[in-house]
Structures are given as C-alpha cells and as structure tokens.
C-alpha cells in the first residue's frame, strides 16, 4: 500500500490550509491517521487527532465498554486501542 502517497497528498493539502489561514487542522478519517505524524510534521500549526479526542472523551467519562462502528480497515487496526493506551 502506498501510504507515502497518502502522506504527501494530505501534507500538500494541510500546507494549503495553513497558507489560507487555518488555526489548526483535523484529519476527519480514522484510516488517514496512519500518516498523521507525517502530515503534522509538514505544517507549523496544531493538528487535532480525532483518535486522541475520542480516547480523551472515553477516559474522561469513565467509559469501560465502548462499541465501535467503522470500516473493515478501521475495525481491524488498533487505532483506538493505541490512542487509549497513550
């Protein structure tokens, strides 16, 4: 799989958002969080991780058993397990 191309495409888009005056950036898809760090490194404005925001909300509310609906890819990858472990 060509995650390098996804990282480059999102980095280019993030740089355009920064140039346009965005204060921060959100990647609004679970899958593209695989390249979150690369995109974040390409800009000088903060990025909000959807995964971290969801994990923080779960922990803040003291939830223990959470159901997740998602694509097959999202369900097979440990996106949220890793975010909750941070």
C-alpha positions in Angstrom: 0.0 0.0 0.0 1.2 3.5 -0.8 0.9 5.4 2.5 3.7 7.6 1.3 1.4 9.0 -1.4 -1.4 9.5 1.1 1.0 11.3 3.4 2.2 13.6 0.6 -1.3 14.4 -0.6 -2.5 15.2 2.9 0.6 17.2 3.6 0.1 19.2 0.5 -3.5 19.9 1.5 -2.5 20.8 5.1 0.1 23.3 3.8 -2.6 24.9 1.7 -4.9 25.2 4.7 -2.1 26.7 6.7 -1.4 29.2 3.9 -5.1 30.0 3.8 -5.0 31.0 7.4 -6.3 27.9 9.3 -5.6 28.0 13.0 -5.5 24.2 13.3 -6.2 21.1 11.2 -8.3 18.0 11.8 -8.0 14.8 9.8 -11.6 13.6 9.9 -11.0 10.0 8.9 -9.7 7.1 11.0 -7.6 5.5 8.2 -5.6 8.6 7.4 -4.4 8.8 11.0 -1.8 6.2 9.7 0.0 9.2 8.3 -1.0 11.8 11.0 2.6 12.3 12.2 3.9 12.9 8.7 1.2 15.5 8.0 1.7 17.2 11.3 5.5 17.5 10.6 4.7 19.3 7.3 2.9 22.3 8.9 3.6 24.8 11.7 0.0 24.9 13.1 -1.5 22.4 15.6 -3.4 19.3 14.4 -6.1 17.7 16.4 -6.1 13.9 16.4 -9.6 12.5 16.1 -8.4 9.3 17.7 -6.9 11.2 20.7 -10.1 13.3 21.1 -12.3 10.3 21.2 -9.9 8.5 23.6 -9.9 11.5 25.9 -13.7 11.7 25.9 -14.0 8.0 26.7 -11.5 8.3 29.6 -13.0 11.5 30.9 -16.4 9.9 31.1 -15.1 6.7 32.7 -16.5 4.5 30.0 -15.2 0.9 30.0 -17.1 -0.9 27.3 -17.4 1.1 24.1 -18.9 -0.1 20.8 -17.2 0.9 17.6 -18.8 1.1 14.2 -16.4 1.5 11.3 -15.0 0.3 8.0 -13.4 -3.1 7.9 -10.0 -1.5 7.9 -10.8 0.6 11.0 -12.1 -2.4 12.8 -9.0 -4.5 12.0 -6.4 -1.8 13.0 -5.7 -0.9 16.6 -6.4 2.8 16.1 -8.4 3.3 19.3 -6.6 0.8 21.4 -3.3 2.7 20.8 -4.9 6.0 21.4 -6.4 4.8 24.7 -3.0 3.4 25.8 -1.3 6.8 25.4 
